Amino acid sequence: MAATLLRRLQPVLALLAAVAVLVVAAPAAHAEPDKEGGTKTLRAALESAAKGHIEAKNKLDNSKKRQVQLGETLKQAKVRAAALETRVGEIANRAYRQGRFNTMTLLINSTSPDAFMERALRLDQMAQVDGKALTGYQDAVATTEQAKNAIDLEIKEQKKQVTVMAKKKEQAEQALASVGGGAVAGGFINANSPLAKAAPRNSDGSWPKESCTINDPTTSGCITPRLLNSYQQSRAANFKRYTSCFSERSSGEHPKGRACDFSAAAGGFENVNASGGDRTYGNSLAAYFVKNASRLGVLYVIWFRQIWSPGTGWRAYSGSGGPSATHTNHVHLSVI
């Protein structure tokens, strides 16, 4: 009986053994990194600070552009006003000397009807010219005052946005300090990094709101159009090692389709600290994203125990745990 049962179970046991071998033999390199290190509160604080900085910086840049335009308007208005001042003075002097009575006298004393009509026509033409000159001068003066007031408002706006940026920087520093990081770090910079194709912006320079609507080329999930651009641009720059973007997590940008993890090793995410050529690859990739931050809409980059954001630059990042949590085996990218 036992022998019969064993014979019946042999196919099942063989199948289980084969599955076990596949599981053991399956490479762990392509497994997604575990938690990004830090807490949900930390990630939310970093996202808020970076996003706030980017928005304030855009408003500051727009205000500076408007100030330049207003400065040119002010300059042109002053030139027009100065050019018309002499003409306005002549009109005022003539009106003072002649007055309305003398003008009518010139008409009445005409020697003939034709002379009367000719003088009347000339006086009408003169009045029109004088009126245009006076109106032009008044417009130029009004434009000058409006431009001055508008420039004052832009200066106030710029001070406001500088204050906001300083506050967001402080928030990011405090968030990092709360987990033992935040110190100024050497970072990863490469002036020779290639330029990426910029992601689309709104007409005012702000970033359009995007949701997870594009099929993720690295997983079965979804990503935003802006993240897809970052992924495609990095590959065009020859950063083609294994990458994973969308993943189901309790927090962060991965489940929103706004983050990717780029493995340092060619074979995928290895559970060791990158070294040698893998370390160099990660350094270059992190530097590439930082150089193109304004083109790609980068919120922050994390690599080898350091984090970069637009408001703080490179800072120490003390994720605790293995290579995935400390970001020593992959570069993390989050976009706005």
Secondary structure, DSSP 8 states (H G I E B T S, - for coil): -HHHHHHHHHHHHHHHHHHHHHHHHS-STTS-----SS-HHHHHHHHHHHHHHHHHHHHHHHHHHHHHHHHHHHHHHHHHHHHHHHHHHHHHHHHHHHHHHHHHHHHHT-SSHHHHHHHHHHHHHHHHHHHHHHHHHHHHHHHHHHHHHHHHHHHHHHHHHHHHHHHHHHHHHHHHHTTT---B------TT----------TTS------S-EE-TTSSSEE-HHHHHHHHHHHHTT--S-EE-----SSSSGGGT-EEEEESSTTS--SS---HHHHHHHHHHHHHHHHTHHHHTEEEEEETTEEEETTTEEEE----SSTTTTTSSEEEEEE-
